[in-house]
């Protein structure tokens, strides 16, 4: 079995695990009973208000900002930089590439470089702040290490051990179109790509699922109308 076929098969297996695990967790969140009316005060009294509240949490991390400004800063910068990095990598999944993605390529490069800052900052807090270290589990350290490894290997591919990006795109497009192509001939790319695959497998079974679970938090998605409407778990 060639390395091309090995990584093609592994990629499909990983995508099935990621999508299946993600959807399964969303199904669990959606079907878990919420027996109490517990919106966090002050809570919105309409569906539009709830939508606005969720949007402020998803886009601006409003609760985290109120709770701890420094954690908010590190977390928010990490998510913004990671988002720009994802936008940059979308060029490997599209043909032709939309003009907006071409414009954002440089921003994605800066985002990838800057991503090191919030990762190292959050890792520093985990290790050096006693009360944070006390409540930290292995998974909290592991995801930061995994992200750091992905970013460093990506920077290495960008500036030190460059691979043929057309080979990368042909391989990715081959995966998407079910026409397997040659795997890029680069040892560092094997490391980088393998780390990304592991990240996708790990995602649905980790705290990273807060990205989907936030929409099902009863403290955020409930309307504050206990007097106007009887609450039911059905």
Phi, psi and omega in degrees: 000127182282162179296329178298312181291322180300310182288332175294312180296314180300320180298316179295320178297316180297317180297322177295316179296316182296307182294318179296315179295318180297311181294324178296317179295319177299320178298318178297316179299318185289331185260358178286125182298145174242084189288345183244149174271102188226046175293139180290127181282142356281130185250152178291151182252016178213163179297323178296319178296319178297318178299318178295321180295315178297319179299319180294328178287316183290319186272321187243355181056052189301315182295319179296323178298319179291327185281314183204111186295324183287319176295319177302315181298312179296314181294320183291317179297323178298314182292321179294313179297320180294322178296316178297323179294320177296317178301320179297320183283350178296341179297337179281349184251001185227142176208110004284166180274127178302147183301324182297325179288325176297319180296325185273002182301314181294321177298324177294323177296313178298321179298318179296319178293315184289337182303334178299325185297303180294329178297312180294325178295313181292325176294320178301315180297319180298320185273324192258336179269116188305310185292332177284318179297325182297323182264005182273138176257173180304320182298329180293319178286321186296318183293326177292320177295320180294315177298319179298319180294320179296315182294315181295319178292326177293319177296322177298320178292327183285320191243340188238314182234070187293141174247167181286111184292336177291325175295321179297314182294320180297322179293314181296315179296327176296322176297315184291327183262004181060036173232082186309136180240176182293135178284136181306136182274081182204123180296318180291327177294324177300316179296311182299313182293321180295321178296320178295318178298318178295321177301317180293322178293321183287331189308305187292346185248022183228182178292350177297342179290359173298339178298330177257326184291337182300330182287346183248012178286120182295338178286344182247328188260006180263143175277137181276078180223045183295334180275330183275332185217133179290131180279135179227143180275354182280000000 
